[in-house]
Amino acid sequence: MRSLIHLLSLLMAIASLTACTYRVRDSNVVIPRVAPSADIDAFRQQLPQYHIDQSRIATPDGAELYSMRFLRSDAVATVLYFGGNGYTLARLAPHTVKTYMDARVNVVLVDHRGYGGSTGTPTIDKLMSDAIVAYDQSVDDPALKTFPLIVHGHSLGSFMAGHVASNRRLAGVILESSVTSTEEWTAHLRSKQSAWIRLLVRRVVPDGALAGKGNNSVISGLDEPVLFVVGENDDVTPPRFSKTLFDATPLPEGEKRLLIVPERNHMNASGSPQFRAALSEFIAHVTATANDATIVRAKP
């Protein structure tokens, strides 16, 4: 996501030559990054406590999503994880799984379409619909269907996790480095620019499919436990976004939590001891309260 900030800074600098409103489209945000599939043998050596396999999930429009399962014999729940912009399993899967090492959970990872080993052309709306497909696949998976399913999304992936939570019953949801709305996020991006760019580029607004996205529209319907996570020093999706979402979430105390991790930024909040402790408490709560309702597909 930080590379996206640099790209938008350049585009705004160019736009400043004409003193305009700069419109951010999903093609400025969702940028395909094709890469080889993960080296599963290397992962097995790094993570011997997991049974690791890989598969491809077919989407209704013919794309295939590259997915990996990390299964452990003592699991009490499963986490379906959606990474941020630029996330690929080949590069970051071991890092993600190690985040959950102290938790007794299976982990399911999926490359966004057009990223890593997945096919297809990504758009923000396609990523949202793919997230539902990945969730439904996990619910139907014979190796996973008896476990409570938690969905965790980071940055761009938090849009996807929020979308799944608004359309499916989950055991729990983790929204990391999330945003309220793309309108507030693009305004924040403008505020980070130099004074002369702000003088000339009067407004930065989301356009097309990107307009109106974010988790503001999701949280009013949340009825599963939710954990908000953000780094104290996150200057891409600052803590105030997560605080606003937390405050507006209509859940009682004990069903929602906000974790602002000291001295952490946009990319490393979930790598902290504070997150691991919060995660253990969250999973304990989720597994204690999970029941058959958590695997019903659509919300009413």
C-alpha positions as semicolon CSV with decimal commas, in nm:
position;residue;x (nm);y (nm);z (nm)
1;M;0,000;0,000;0,000
2;R;0,292;0,233;0,062
3;S;0,397;0,194;-0,304
4;L;0,046;0,305;-0,392
5;I;0,097;0,621;-0,188
6;H;0,410;0,700;-0,390
7;L;0,226;0,635;-0,717
8;L;-0,065;0,858;-0,622
9;S;0,178;1,127;-0,508
10;L;0,332;1,124;-0,856
11;L;-0,007;1,131;-1,026
12;M;-0,121;1,419;-0,807
13;A;0,196;1,607;-0,887
14;I;0,119;1,569;-1,256
15;A;-0,243;1,666;-1,199
16;S;-0,129;1,979;-1,015
17;L;-0,003;2,119;-1,344
18;T;-0,367;2,170;-1,442
19;A;-0,502;2,263;-1,096
20;C;-0,780;2,007;-1,079
21;T;-0,973;1,757;-0,877
22;Y;-0,780;1,432;-0,895
23;R;-1,002;1,124;-0,928
24;V;-0,870;0,794;-0,795
25;R;-1,006;0,495;-0,984
26;D;-0,982;0,133;-0,884
27;S;-0,724;0,084;-1,161
28;N;-0,498;0,318;-0,960
29;V;-0,538;0,096;-0,654
30;V;-0,586;-0,260;-0,779
31;I;-0,273;-0,326;-0,984
32;P;-0,210;-0,689;-1,097
33;R;0,114;-0,849;-0,982
34;V;0,154;-1,187;-1,147
35;A;0,411;-1,408;-0,977
36;P;0,503;-1,777;-0,967
37;S;0,303;-2,002;-0,743
38;A;0,445;-2,061;-0,396
39;D;0,727;-2,309;-0,335
40;I;0,524;-2,550;-0,128
41;D;0,821;-2,775;-0,049
42;A;1,014;-2,480;0,096
43;F;0,710;-2,383;0,303
44;R;0,684;-2,737;0,441
45;Q;1,042;-2,713;0,559
46;Q;0,980;-2,375;0,724
47;L;0,652;-2,477;0,886
48;P;0,679;-2,848;0,972
49;Q;0,396;-2,833;1,227
50;Y;0,142;-2,773;0,950
51;H;0,004;-2,998;0,681
52;I;0,027;-2,774;0,374
53;D;-0,152;-2,817;0,044
54;Q;-0,256;-2,599;-0,246
55;S;-0,558;-2,575;-0,473
56;R;-0,733;-2,353;-0,725
57;I;-1,077;-2,207;-0,659
58;A;-1,291;-2,154;-0,968
59;T;-1,492;-1,830;-0,988
60;P;-1,821;-1,791;-1,180
61;D;-1,651;-1,586;-1,454
62;G;-1,378;-1,841;-1,521
63;A;-1,088;-1,702;-1,317
64;E;-0,896;-1,930;-1,083
65;L;-0,782;-1,823;-0,736
66;Y;-0,464;-1,981;-0,610
67;S;-0,511;-2,094;-0,250
68;M;-0,313;-2,269;0,021
69;R;-0,428;-2,445;0,337
70;F;-0,214;-2,470;0,648
71;L;-0,371;-2,734;0,872
72;R;-0,269;-2,835;1,223
73;S;-0,383;-3,132;1,426
74;D;-0,472;-2,929;1,737
75;A;-0,677;-2,662;1,557
76;V;-0,989;-2,524;1,724
77;A;-1,079;-2,273;1,449
78;T;-0,987;-2,164;1,096
79;V;-0,874;-1,821;0,977
80;L;-0,937;-1,714;0,618
81;Y;-0,692;-1,431;0,549
82;F;-0,709;-1,161;0,281
83;G;-0,389;-0,962;0,238
84;G;-0,337;-0,604;0,132
85;N;-0,255;-0,461;-0,208
86;G;0,051;-0,639;-0,347
87;Y;0,011;-0,941;-0,120
88;T;0,112;-1,274;-0,277
89;L;0,140;-1,615;-0,118
90;A;0,478;-1,686;-0,277
91;R;0,629;-1,385;-0,102
92;L;0,439;-1,354;0,225
93;A;0,257;-1,676;0,317
94;P;0,514;-1,798;0,574
95;H;0,518;-1,455;0,740
96;T;0,137;-1,457;0,766
97;V;0,118;-1,809;0,903
98;K;0,386;-1,734;1,163
99;T;0,160;-1,454;1,288
100;Y;-0,081;-1,728;1,394
101;M;0,183;-1,970;1,520
102;D;0,082;-1,932;1,885
103;A;-0,287;-1,979;1,805
104;R;-0,445;-2,318;1,749
105;V;-0,592;-2,235;1,410
106;N;-0,584;-2,357;1,054
107;V;-0,498;-2,083;0,806
108;V;-0,636;-2,044;0,453
109;L;-0,465;-1,797;0,220
110;V;-0,577;-1,683;-0,125
111;D;-0,400;-1,478;-0,391
112;H;-0,621;-1,196;-0,518
113;R;-0,723;-1,244;-0,879
114;G;-0,451;-1,115;-1,109
115;Y;-0,199;-1,137;-0,823
116;G;0,053;-1,413;-0,754
117;G;-0,069;-1,746;-0,887
118;S;-0,430;-1,639;-0,951
119;T;-0,569;-1,567;-1,294
120;G;-0,819;-1,306;-1,408
121;T;-0,825;-0,928;-1,426
122;P;-0,874;-0,759;-1,088
123;T;-1,121;-0,485;-1,013
124;I;-1,243;-0,378;-0,671
125;D;-1,585;-0,536;-0,731
126;K;-1,432;-0,862;-0,858
127;L;-1,214;-0,884;-0,547
128;M;-1,524;-0,846;-0,332
129;S;-1,713;-1,121;-0,514
130;D;-1,404;-1,345;-0,508
131;A;-1,389;-1,310;-0,131
132;I;-1,739;-1,458;-0,105
133;V;-1,634;-1,746;-0,332
134;A;-1,328;-1,814;-0,114
135;Y;-1,541;-1,806;0,201
136;D;-1,801;-2,044;0,059
137;Q;-1,524;-2,278;-0,053
138;S;-1,385;-2,285;0,301
139;V;-1,726;-2,352;0,453
140;D;-1,776;-2,646;0,215
141;D;-1,425;-2,785;0,264
142;P;-1,457;-3,124;0,443
143;A;-1,133;-3,056;0,634
144;L;-1,258;-2,720;0,763
145;K;-1,636;-2,730;0,784
146;T;-1,650;-2,838;1,149
147;F;-1,438;-2,544;1,268
148;P;-1,555;-2,190;1,350
149;L;-1,440;-1,967;1,063
150;I;-1,281;-1,627;1,130
151;V;-1,211;-1,387;0,843
152;H;-0,910;-1,154;0,874
153;G;-0,843;-0,876;0,625
154;H;-0,551;-0,633;0,615
155;S;-0,574;-0,294;0,438
156;L;-0,734;-0,364;0,097
157;G;-0,812;-0,709;0,233
158;S;-1,018;-0,547;0,511
159;F;-1,262;-0,429;0,243
160;M;-1,299;-0,792;0,138
161;A;-1,332;-0,920;0,495
162;G;-1,596;-0,657;0,567
163;H;-1,785;-0,753;0,251
164;V;-1,787;-1,119;0,355
165;A;-1,906;-1,025;0,705
166;S;-2,193;-0,825;0,559
167;N;-2,310;-1,119;0,345
168;R;-2,226;-1,428;0,548
169;R;-2,246;-1,541;0,909
170;L;-1,896;-1,561;1,053
171;A;-1,763;-1,684;1,383
172;G;-1,561;-1,361;1,398
173;V;-1,395;-1,095;1,185
174;I;-1,060;-0,915;1,219
175;L;-1,030;-0,579;1,041
176;E;-0,668;-0,466;1,032
177;S;-0,558;-0,124;0,904
178;S;-0,906;-0,061;0,770
179;V;-1,075;0,256;0,648
180;T;-1,413;0,413;0,703
181;S;-1,470;0,511;0,339
182;T;-1,266;0,564;0,027
183;E;-1,380;0,927;0,035
184;E;-1,216;0,985;0,374
185;W;-0,913;0,780;0,274
186;T;-0,844;0,976;-0,046
187;A;-0,885;1,301;0,149
188;H;-0,624;1,167;0,389
189;L;-0,391;1,091;0,097
190;R;-0,419;1,452;-0,017
191;S;-0,339;1,574;0,334
192;K;-0,008;1,385;0,319
193;Q;0,109;1,573;0,009
194;S;0,331;1,880;0,002
195;A;0,174;2,223;0,045
196;W;0,217;2,318;-0,320
197;I;0,039;2,004;-0,441
198;R;-0,245;2,063;-0,194
199;L;-0,274;2,420;-0,318
200;L;-0,311;2,312;-0,677
201;V;-0,496;1,981;-0,635
202;R;-0,799;2,101;-0,444
203;R;-0,971;1,764;-0,404
204;V;-0,877;1,396;-0,430
205;V;-1,186;1,178;-0,462
206;P;-1,260;0,815;-0,542
207;D;-1,429;0,760;-0,877
208;G;-1,625;0,482;-1,041
209;A;-1,638;0,151;-0,860
210;L;-1,402;0,277;-0,590
211;A;-1,649;0,542;-0,474
212;G;-1,839;0,453;-0,159
213;K;-1,623;0,156;-0,066
214;G;-1,494;0,097;0,285
215;N;-1,635;-0,046;0,606
216;N;-1,863;0,240;0,714
217;S;-2,149;0,068;0,534
218;V;-2,064;-0,271;0,684
219;I;-2,033;-0,219;1,056
220;S;-2,400;-0,140;1,124
221;G;-2,484;-0,497;1,028
222;L;-2,207;-0,675;1,216
223;D;-2,342;-0,937;1,454
224;E;-2,026;-1,141;1,506
225;P;-1,732;-1,062;1,735
226;V;-1,495;-0,814;1,574
227;L;-1,134;-0,720;1,645
228;F;-1,002;-0,393;1,500
229;V;-0,623;-0,374;1,472
230;V;-0,403;-0,084;1,362
231;G;-0,052;0,043;1,423
232;E;-0,012;0,359;1,626
233;N;0,219;0,501;1,357
234;D;0,012;0,390;1,056
235;D;0,017;0,687;0,818
236;V;-0,157;0,502;0,533
237;T;-0,476;0,404;0,718
238;P;-0,438;0,601;1,042
239;P;-0,582;0,480;1,374
240;R;-0,865;0,733;1,367
241;F;-1,033;0,527;1,091
242;S;-1,035;0,214;1,305
243;K;-1,145;0,414;1,609
244;T;-1,440;0,556;1,416
245;L;-1,541;0,210;1,298
246;F;-1,506;0,066;1,648
247;D;-1,719;0,340;1,803
248;A;-1,993;0,292;1,542
249;T;-2,005;-0,087;1,569
250;P;-2,337;-0,174;1,741
251;L;-2,204;-0,459;1,952
252;P;-2,187;-0,483;2,331
253;E;-1,866;-0,465;2,527
254;G;-1,688;-0,796;2,499
255;E;-1,802;-0,852;2,142
256;K;-1,580;-0,581;1,992
257;R;-1,227;-0,467;2,065
258;L;-0,993;-0,200;1,930
259;L;-0,620;-0,270;1,945
260;I;-0,390;0,023;1,859
261;V;-0,041;-0,124;1,867
262;P;0,227;0,114;1,999
263;E;0,521;0,193;1,772
264;R;0,383;-0,014;1,483
265;N;0,297;0,102;1,131
266;H;0,075;-0,001;0,842
267;M;0,261;-0,322;0,770
268;N;0,356;-0,475;1,103
269;A;0,080;-0,431;1,362
270;S;-0,021;-0,797;1,344
271;G;0,341;-0,904;1,393
272;S;0,343;-0,766;1,746
273;P;0,321;-0,945;2,082
274;Q;0,016;-0,731;2,156
275;F;-0,167;-0,870;1,854
276;R;-0,076;-1,229;1,941
277;A;-0,216;-1,179;2,290
278;A;-0,534;-1,016;2,158
279;L;-0,569;-1,291;1,898
280;S;-0,550;-1,564;2,163
281;E;-0,824;-1,393;2,364
282;F;-1,034;-1,339;2,051
283;I;-1,011;-1,702;1,942
284;A;-1,092;-1,823;2,293
285;H;-1,403;-1,605;2,292
286;V;-1,507;-1,711;1,944
287;T;-1,467;-2,083;2,010
288;A;-1,653;-2,056;2,340
289;T;-1,953;-1,893;2,175
290;A;-1,950;-2,060;1,833
291;N;-2,245;-2,274;1,736
292;D;-2,405;-2,410;1,423
293;A;-2,532;-2,064;1,329
294;T;-2,178;-1,960;1,239
295;I;-2,175;-2,184;0,933
296;V;-2,508;-2,072;0,788
297;R;-2,423;-1,907;0,457
298;A;-2,625;-1,593;0,391
299;K;-2,732;-1,343;0,652
300;P;-3,107;-1,276;0,663
